[in-house]
Amino acid sequence: MAELSKEVKIVFIINAIPAFIYAFLFLVIPDTYAQITEAEIFNPINLRQVGASILVLGIGNVLAIKRDDLEKAKIFWEIAIIWLILMVIIGIWGAFAIPGTATAQVGTWIANAILIVLTVLNIYVYYRETM
């Protein structure tokens, strides 16, 4: 059993924090979040579905830290990295394909920046730990 390094635990904590924040925004207050970001296309069910998937990722990060086993965490981590990559692609495509108000664009690019940073960080640390 290879224990998680301190660096991996920190990455999982860094992943979990925005996951829980966005899960709260999408699951608990999707109407308020849509108003704040001036979303032109708004479906509370779709936001809650995305929020649920983000919540699963946040919980997965906490469980990975608690289990403290790199081999057990690897498959979850790989799926999370794939999810991040797909969300970056969709987010960047959406920023250009669905132009909205300036406020909506700022919200989109903040989310994209967070996703890009998390993607790069996760891929970098994953390869350092597993190669």
C-alpha beads as a LAMMPS data file, in Angstrom:
LAMMPS data file: protein, C-alpha beads

131 atoms
130 bonds

1 atom types
1 bond types

-500.0 500.0 xlo xhi
-500.0 500.0 ylo yhi
-500.0 500.0 zlo zhi

Masses

1 110.0

Atoms # bond

1 1 1 0.000 0.000 0.000
2 1 1 1.534 3.272 -1.147
3 1 1 0.335 6.094 1.056
4 1 1 -0.634 9.430 -0.451
5 1 1 2.125 11.993 -0.339
6 1 1 1.527 15.313 1.362
7 1 1 1.525 16.955 -2.090
8 1 1 -1.265 14.670 -3.352
9 1 1 -3.347 15.312 -0.247
10 1 1 -2.965 19.061 -0.805
11 1 1 -4.044 18.669 -4.448
12 1 1 -7.108 16.704 -3.342
13 1 1 -7.978 19.422 -0.814
14 1 1 -7.501 22.093 -3.497
15 1 1 -9.820 20.062 -5.767
16 1 1 -12.446 19.607 -3.067
17 1 1 -12.816 23.273 -2.087
18 1 1 -14.108 24.637 -5.433
19 1 1 -16.057 21.388 -5.953
20 1 1 -18.039 21.979 -2.773
21 1 1 -18.492 25.687 -3.549
22 1 1 -19.817 25.036 -7.069
23 1 1 -21.895 22.080 -5.857
24 1 1 -23.571 24.417 -3.359
25 1 1 -24.185 27.066 -6.027
26 1 1 -25.617 24.597 -8.546
27 1 1 -27.537 22.311 -6.176
28 1 1 -28.825 24.617 -3.448
29 1 1 -29.199 28.043 -5.072
30 1 1 -29.297 27.560 -8.872
31 1 1 -31.849 30.361 -9.343
32 1 1 -29.710 32.850 -7.428
33 1 1 -26.552 31.692 -9.216
34 1 1 -28.263 32.143 -12.598
35 1 1 -29.330 35.684 -11.645
36 1 1 -25.861 36.639 -10.391
37 1 1 -24.183 35.370 -13.562
38 1 1 -26.983 36.687 -15.793
39 1 1 -27.340 33.290 -17.448
40 1 1 -29.344 33.633 -20.645
41 1 1 -29.982 29.902 -20.871
42 1 1 -31.129 28.543 -17.541
43 1 1 -32.512 25.162 -16.608
44 1 1 -32.412 24.483 -12.854
45 1 1 -32.539 20.712 -13.383
46 1 1 -29.442 20.766 -15.617
47 1 1 -27.575 22.947 -13.130
48 1 1 -28.502 20.581 -10.311
49 1 1 -27.302 17.597 -12.363
50 1 1 -23.939 19.282 -12.935
51 1 1 -23.889 20.236 -9.259
52 1 1 -24.454 16.602 -8.294
53 1 1 -21.542 15.454 -10.474
54 1 1 -19.335 18.124 -8.926
55 1 1 -20.453 17.042 -5.448
56 1 1 -19.439 13.464 -6.266
57 1 1 -15.976 14.730 -7.215
58 1 1 -15.695 16.721 -3.985
59 1 1 -16.724 13.738 -1.885
60 1 1 -14.347 11.522 -3.869
61 1 1 -11.454 13.815 -3.009
62 1 1 -12.307 13.648 0.685
63 1 1 -12.625 9.841 0.560
64 1 1 -9.300 9.532 -1.274
65 1 1 -7.593 11.546 1.459
66 1 1 -9.284 9.485 4.159
67 1 1 -8.309 6.146 2.586
68 1 1 -4.705 7.338 2.166
69 1 1 -3.838 4.757 -0.508
70 1 1 -2.476 5.863 -3.880
71 1 1 -3.534 2.659 -5.659
72 1 1 -7.128 3.052 -4.466
73 1 1 -7.155 6.754 -5.355
74 1 1 -5.660 6.392 -8.854
75 1 1 -8.815 5.355 -10.722
76 1 1 -10.846 8.119 -9.085
77 1 1 -8.074 10.627 -9.827
78 1 1 -7.918 9.552 -13.485
79 1 1 -11.687 9.933 -13.882
80 1 1 -11.540 13.341 -12.191
81 1 1 -8.787 14.458 -14.590
82 1 1 -10.849 13.325 -17.585
83 1 1 -13.860 15.203 -16.165
84 1 1 -11.727 18.345 -15.755
85 1 1 -10.392 18.124 -19.315
86 1 1 -13.886 17.722 -20.740
87 1 1 -15.207 20.624 -18.674
88 1 1 -12.365 22.858 -19.899
89 1 1 -13.135 21.980 -23.520
90 1 1 -16.861 22.557 -23.056
91 1 1 -16.259 25.762 -21.079
92 1 1 -13.985 27.297 -23.690
93 1 1 -16.293 26.235 -26.515
94 1 1 -19.268 27.679 -24.618
95 1 1 -17.522 30.997 -24.016
96 1 1 -17.234 31.505 -27.763
97 1 1 -20.358 29.704 -29.014
98 1 1 -22.774 31.238 -26.499
99 1 1 -21.705 34.836 -26.005
100 1 1 -23.688 36.500 -23.270
101 1 1 -23.583 39.645 -21.236
102 1 1 -20.285 40.919 -19.887
103 1 1 -21.176 39.551 -16.451
104 1 1 -21.945 36.115 -17.902
105 1 1 -18.650 36.118 -19.811
106 1 1 -16.695 37.049 -16.689
107 1 1 -18.342 34.181 -14.792
108 1 1 -17.596 31.780 -17.629
109 1 1 -13.938 32.765 -17.815
110 1 1 -13.492 32.617 -14.036
111 1 1 -14.869 29.068 -14.072
112 1 1 -12.664 28.226 -17.076
113 1 1 -9.574 29.630 -15.352
114 1 1 -10.286 27.563 -12.231
115 1 1 -10.776 24.435 -14.341
116 1 1 -7.595 25.047 -16.345
117 1 1 -5.510 25.553 -13.196
118 1 1 -6.986 22.438 -11.592
119 1 1 -6.445 20.396 -14.764
120 1 1 -2.791 21.394 -15.109
121 1 1 -2.134 20.902 -11.393
122 1 1 -3.769 17.470 -11.324
123 1 1 -2.035 16.201 -14.457
124 1 1 1.340 17.478 -13.285
125 1 1 1.113 15.938 -9.803
126 1 1 -0.486 12.729 -11.123
127 1 1 2.406 12.098 -13.489
128 1 1 4.987 12.978 -10.868
129 1 1 3.426 10.507 -8.437
130 1 1 2.730 7.636 -10.817
131 1 1 5.621 7.681 -13.285

Bonds

1 1 1 2
2 1 2 3
3 1 3 4
4 1 4 5
5 1 5 6
6 1 6 7
7 1 7 8
8 1 8 9
9 1 9 10
10 1 10 11
11 1 11 12
12 1 12 13
13 1 13 14
14 1 14 15
15 1 15 16
16 1 16 17
17 1 17 18
18 1 18 19
19 1 19 20
20 1 20 21
21 1 21 22
22 1 22 23
23 1 23 24
24 1 24 25
25 1 25 26
26 1 26 27
27 1 27 28
28 1 28 29
29 1 29 30
30 1 30 31
31 1 31 32
32 1 32 33
33 1 33 34
34 1 34 35
35 1 35 36
36 1 36 37
37 1 37 38
38 1 38 39
39 1 39 40
40 1 40 41
41 1 41 42
42 1 42 43
43 1 43 44
44 1 44 45
45 1 45 46
46 1 46 47
47 1 47 48
48 1 48 49
49 1 49 50
50 1 50 51
51 1 51 52
52 1 52 53
53 1 53 54
54 1 54 55
55 1 55 56
56 1 56 57
57 1 57 58
58 1 58 59
59 1 59 60
60 1 60 61
61 1 61 62
62 1 62 63
63 1 63 64
64 1 64 65
65 1 65 66
66 1 66 67
67 1 67 68
68 1 68 69
69 1 69 70
70 1 70 71
71 1 71 72
72 1 72 73
73 1 73 74
74 1 74 75
75 1 75 76
76 1 76 77
77 1 77 78
78 1 78 79
79 1 79 80
80 1 80 81
81 1 81 82
82 1 82 83
83 1 83 84
84 1 84 85
85 1 85 86
86 1 86 87
87 1 87 88
88 1 88 89
89 1 89 90
90 1 90 91
91 1 91 92
92 1 92 93
93 1 93 94
94 1 94 95
95 1 95 96
96 1 96 97
97 1 97 98
98 1 98 99
99 1 99 100
100 1 100 101
101 1 101 102
102 1 102 103
103 1 103 104
104 1 104 105
105 1 105 106
106 1 106 107
107 1 107 108
108 1 108 109
109 1 109 110
110 1 110 111
111 1 111 112
112 1 112 113
113 1 113 114
114 1 114 115
115 1 115 116
116 1 116 117
117 1 117 118
118 1 118 119
119 1 119 120
120 1 120 121
121 1 121 122
122 1 122 123
123 1 123 124
124 1 124 125
125 1 125 126
126 1 126 127
127 1 127 128
128 1 128 129
129 1 129 130
130 1 130 131
